[in-house]
Each structure stands twice: as C-alpha cells, then as structure tokens.
Amino acid sequence: MATKEYSCVKKTKKAFERSLVELSSELPLNKITVKLLCERAQLSRNAFYFHYKDINDLVSDVENSLVAEVEQLINSLSDIGFPKNVYVSVEGLIDILDCRKDTCLMLFDKASTTVIGRLSGLFCDFNYNYFKQFHNGEDRTNYDFFYMFLSNGFYGLVRYWFANYDKMSKNEVTALAYVLIKRLMIPGNPDITFEKKK
C-alpha cells in the first residue's frame, strides 16, 4: 500500500513540475498562478495545496529533487579512484541534467534560485581531495577560487549545449568536459584518454 501511495505522490509532483516547466516557457515565473498550473496539469487546487504552499514552494521542491539526485550520484563515487571518478562524475551529472533538460533550463535561466551554487557545492569537497594530490600546499582559498572557475565553465558548457543541442552528442559533450576538467586539475600534460560509450 505504501508503495502505491508513494507512486501516486511521485506522479502528481511530476505532473506539476512538467506543467510548471511548460508554463515557464510562455510566462515569467511570477506570472504563473496556481489556477493556470492546475489547469495545465489537469489536477485540482486541493492536489496542489496538499503538496505545496505556493508556486515558489513548488520551484523549491523541483530544485531540491534535482540536488538530491546529484547528491546520490556523488555518494556512489566514493570508492572509485582518480581519474576514473572524474569521468564517471561528469558522465553521471550530464546524464541527470540531460534527462531533466527543460527543468534545468527553467532553473538555470528563469527561476531565482541557487541551484548551480548548490550543485557546485556538492562537488567542491569531493574534487578537492583529488586536486590537492597534484598541487602543492593545502591552500583551500586558492582551490575555492579555482573551483568557482571550473564550475562556472562546466555549467556554461552545459547551458551552451542545451541551446545548441543538435551540434554535439551527449557522449561528445561528456568527453569534452572530462578532458577540460582533467587538464585543469592536473598540471602539465596529463594523459587525457577516455573510453567513450559505444
């Protein structure tokens, strides 16, 4: 019984998320009303208010679910060594973002949220453990500035790819992001080979 209830809640929340994303391509978020959203989702206002206080609460929930998915990915990487974990993390993150492409575009471009900062924060400590193996000293301040540069570059690349989706495949974008990140993390001219998915 609990599984059925969970499945029903998940389905309802997905319907509201999908409708929010659709409406956000037509209207600014602050112009989307609960009435419009429920009409688009073909769900009642009671169903909306059972889960959310208002539209901003829905946006926060959508952001939180994306962040939780990425957090799960990071937790699965703890036993994978460098540099394979870099490729696996880049591949996994791009898979997640691509599966929720329209939602990500809304969060990145339309929602007044901190989603990129939150996603970056998840990977910041994870990557620091490997970065310091190849750079002298334990200066976290320098690393934090470096990681801000790296993170903005990565999410800039993803956004540019979403806007030019037909110009590069997901595997090509993953390979490019991996090469760039690995080159930045290791000084000199590291081995930048990788195995592409068949």
N, C-alpha and C positions, 0 to 999 in steps of 0.2 A: 504493500500500500504506500509506504513512504517513497519508494522509487517512482511510482506513478505520480504522486504529488510533486516530487522534485521535477520530473519530466514536464509536467504541466506548467509549473512556475518558469522553468527554463524557456519553454516555448512562448509563453506570454511575454517574457522580458525580451526575447529575440524579436518578437513582432513589434514591440515598442521601439527597440533600437533601430530596426530596419526602417520603420516609418519616420523616426527622427532623422536618420541619415538622408532619406528621400526628401523630406521637407526642407532640410538644411541646404539642399542644392537649389531650392526655389526661394527661400526666405532667410533673413538673418535669424539666428537662434532666438534673439529677444522678441521676435515677432511670431514665433511658433507657440500656439496656445494648446492647452490640454484638449480642448474641443477638436481642433484640427488634427492633433496627433491621434486621438481615439477614432475619429472618422477614417483616417488613413489606415490605421491598424485594424479597423473593424472590431474594436473592443470597447467595452463600456468605460465610462469615467470611474465607476466603482473599481474596476480591474486596475486602472491606473493608480488610483489613490490607495489601493491596497498595498502597492509596492513602493510608491514614490510620493514625496510631499509636493513636488512641483517639477517643472522641466529641468531646472538646474540639478535637482536631485537625480533625475534620470541620466543627465550628462555625466555626473559624478560616478554613477553606477557603471555606466559604459566604460569610462576611463579606468575605474577600479578593476573591472573584469579583464581588460587588456593588460594592465600592470600585473595582475595575479597570474595570468598565463605566461608572461615573460619571466616572472619570479620562479615559476615551476620549471621553466627551461633552465635557468641558472642553477637551481638546486640539483638538476640532473647532471651537471657538468663537473661536479667536484672531484670525481675520480679519473677524469680524462687529463692527460698531460699536455703541456705546451709543445708544439704549436697547434696540435690537432684540436685542442679545445677552442682555439680562436676560430678555426674553420667551422666547427660544429655550432659554436655560439652565433656566428654570423649567419650561417645557413638556417639555423632554427629561428632566429629573430626575423630574418627576411621572410621565412615561411609564415610565421604568425602575422606579420604586418600585411603580407600579400593576401592571406586568407580573409583579412578584415580591412581590405584596401579602402573601401568607401568610408568605413567607420574611422579609420586612421586619418584620411583626408579631412573629414569633418573635425576631428580632434586637433589635428595639426594646424588647420587653417581657419576654422570658424569658431571653435569653442575657446572661451577664455579660460584655459586650463593649464596645468603644469605638466602635462603628460610626458613631453620629451625630457624635461628635467627629472621626472620620476623614473623613467626608463633608463636614463643615463646613470642615475644614482645607483640603480641595481647592479649595473656592470662595473661601476667605478672601483669598488673594493676588489671585486673578482679579478679585474685586469691588473690592478696594482701589484698583486703577488707575483705576477709574471714579468711585468715591466721592470721591477727593481732587480731582477736577476741579470738584466742586460745593461743596466745603467748604474753608475757609481752613486753611492750615498743613499740615504733614506729620506731625502727631502720631499715630503708629501705635498708641500705647497707647489713646487715645480710640477709634480705629477698632476695635481688637480688642474693646473692651467693647461697642461698638455692634454689631459683627458677631455677638457671642455672643447678644445680644438678638434680632437678626434671625434667626439660625439656629435658636434655640430656638422662636421664633414660627413659623417655617416648618415645622419638623418636628412641632411641636404641632398645627399646622393639618392636616398630612398624617395624623397619628395620629387626630385627631378625625374626619376624613373617612373613614378606614378603618373607624372604629367606627360611622359613620352613612352608610354607603356609598350608600344609596338616596335620600338627601336632596339630593345635589348631584352633577351630572355631572362627569366629569374635565375637560371644557372650562371649566365654571364655576369649578371649584377653581383651575385654572391661571390663569384671568383674574383671580380674586380675589387669588391670591398675587402675581401680577405687579403689580397696582395697588398693593398694600400695600408691596411691596419698593421699587417705583419712588418712591413717595411718601416713604418713609423715606430713600432715598438722595439725593434732590434736595430742597433746602429750598424753601419757598414753595408755590406751587400749580401743579405741572408739568402738562403735557399728559399725560393718563393713558389716551389712546386705545390701542386694540389691535385687531388683527384676529383674530376667533375662527375656528376651523376650521369649515368647512361640514359 
